[in-house]
Amino acid sequence: MLSEIYYGNSLQDWIISLSIIIGAFLLNKLIVLINKNVIRKVTNRTKYKLDDILFKMLEAPVLLGVALLAIWIAVSRLEFDPKIINFINKAYQFMTVINVTWFVVRFVGSLIEEYLVPIAEDPNHKSLDNTLIPIIKRTILGVIWGIGVIMALRNVGVDVGAMIAGLGIGGLA
């Protein structure tokens, strides 16, 4: 029964691949529990807030990264048409770059909230107006997202230069 072939792979191979994905989601639950019960307690004891921010912002991208890795391993052990494998490789590269970009955006946004907002709200510091903080934050995060999306698209073979030129001409119109 396990040796029956479905879509070019045995039932046993499909079950193993599905088990890898389910195992990754169980690992994600374990990571959440360890982060909640161990790592956060340790970072809360330190006097610096940077480690608190880092672990708080790192959790969701790590969980997505584990899920992406498990799906990659599960799919790569199955036999597919070369066109499908090429599509999966490009999708994986795209999602990996977007995941890293997501972490950087979350981390930089948290740093701005933790360090720039208190300076802007302090009446003794007149160098930074608190109404500028949302503009600065959106601009910085938009630039990071823009760079990340361009890198992701470039990794999958999209001609980014032509796309940016087209957007520029469209913007002028």
C-alpha positions in Angstrom: 0.0 0.0 0.0 2.8 2.5 0.9 4.5 1.8 -2.4 1.6 3.0 -4.5 2.6 5.9 -6.8 0.7 9.2 -6.7 1.8 12.1 -8.9 5.2 10.5 -9.4 6.0 9.7 -5.7 5.2 6.8 -3.5 2.6 7.2 -0.7 5.4 6.6 1.8 7.4 9.6 0.4 4.3 11.8 0.6 3.7 10.7 4.2 7.3 11.4 5.2 7.2 14.8 3.6 4.0 15.6 5.3 5.5 14.4 8.6 8.4 16.8 8.1 6.1 19.7 7.8 4.0 18.6 10.8 7.2 18.2 12.7 8.2 21.7 11.9 5.0 23.1 13.2 5.5 21.2 16.4 9.0 22.6 16.6 7.6 26.1 16.1 5.3 25.5 19.1 8.3 24.3 21.1 10.3 27.5 20.1 7.4 29.7 21.2 7.2 27.9 24.6 11.0 28.2 25.1 11.0 31.8 24.0 8.1 32.6 26.4 9.2 30.6 29.4 13.0 30.8 29.2 14.5 33.4 26.9 12.1 36.3 27.8 12.7 35.7 31.5 16.5 35.8 30.9 16.3 38.9 28.8 14.0 40.7 31.2 16.7 40.4 33.9 19.3 42.3 31.9 19.5 46.0 32.2 19.7 46.6 28.4 16.5 46.6 26.3 18.3 45.7 23.1 18.2 42.0 23.8 14.5 42.2 24.7 13.8 43.9 21.4 15.9 41.5 19.4 14.3 38.3 20.8 10.8 39.8 20.6 11.3 40.8 16.9 13.1 37.6 16.0 10.4 35.2 17.1 7.9 35.5 14.2 10.6 35.5 11.4 12.3 32.5 12.9 9.0 30.6 13.1 8.4 31.4 9.4 11.9 30.4 8.6 11.5 27.0 10.3 8.3 26.5 8.3 9.9 27.5 5.1 12.9 25.2 5.7 10.6 22.3 6.5 8.6 22.8 3.4 11.8 23.1 1.4 13.1 19.8 2.8 9.8 18.1 2.3 9.4 19.2 -1.2 13.0 18.6 -2.3 12.8 14.9 -1.3 9.9 14.4 -3.8 10.1 14.0 -7.5 8.5 16.7 -9.7 8.8 18.1 -13.2 11.9 20.3 -13.6 9.6 23.3 -14.3 7.8 22.8 -11.0 11.2 22.4 -9.2 12.4 25.6 -10.8 9.3 27.5 -9.7 9.6 26.1 -6.1 13.3 27.1 -5.9 12.4 30.7 -7.0 9.5 30.9 -4.6 11.7 29.7 -1.8 14.4 32.2 -2.6 11.8 35.0 -2.8 10.2 34.0 0.6 13.6 33.7 2.3 14.6 37.3 1.3 11.1 38.6 2.3 11.4 36.8 5.7 14.8 38.4 6.3 13.4 41.8 5.2 10.5 41.4 7.6 12.8 40.7 10.5 14.9 43.8 9.7 11.8 46.0 9.4 10.5 44.7 12.7 13.8 45.3 14.4 14.4 48.8 13.0 10.8 49.8 13.8 11.3 48.6 17.4 14.6 50.4 17.7 12.9 53.6 16.5 10.0 53.2 19.0 12.4 52.3 21.9 15.1 54.9 21.3 13.8 57.8 19.1 10.3 58.2 20.5 11.5 58.8 24.1 14.0 61.4 22.9 11.3 63.2 20.8 8.9 63.2 23.8 11.5 64.5 26.2 10.8 68.2 26.7 14.6 68.8 27.4 15.5 67.7 23.8 14.4 70.1 21.2 16.4 68.6 18.4 13.7 66.1 17.4 10.0 66.9 17.0 7.7 64.0 18.0 5.5 64.7 15.0 8.4 63.8 12.7 8.9 60.3 14.2 6.0 58.6 12.3 7.3 60.2 9.0 10.9 59.1 9.7 9.8 55.6 10.7 7.6 55.1 7.6 10.3 56.4 5.3 13.0 54.2 6.8 10.8 51.1 6.8 9.5 51.8 3.3 13.1 52.1 2.1 14.0 48.8 3.8 10.9 47.1 2.3 11.7 48.5 -1.1 15.3 47.2 -1.0 14.1 43.8 0.2 11.4 43.4 -2.5 13.9 44.5 -5.2 16.4 42.0 -3.9 13.8 39.2 -3.7 12.6 40.0 -7.3 16.1 40.1 -8.6 16.9 36.7 -7.0 14.0 35.1 -8.9 15.1 36.6 -12.2 12.8 39.6 -12.6 14.4 42.5 -14.6 14.2 45.0 -11.8 15.8 47.8 -13.7 13.1 47.8 -16.4 10.4 47.6 -13.7 11.8 50.6 -11.8 12.1 52.5 -15.1 8.5 51.7 -15.9 7.4 52.8 -12.5 9.3 56.0 -12.9 7.7 56.8 -16.3 4.3 55.8 -14.9 4.9 58.2 -12.0 5.7 61.0 -14.3 2.5 60.4 -16.3 
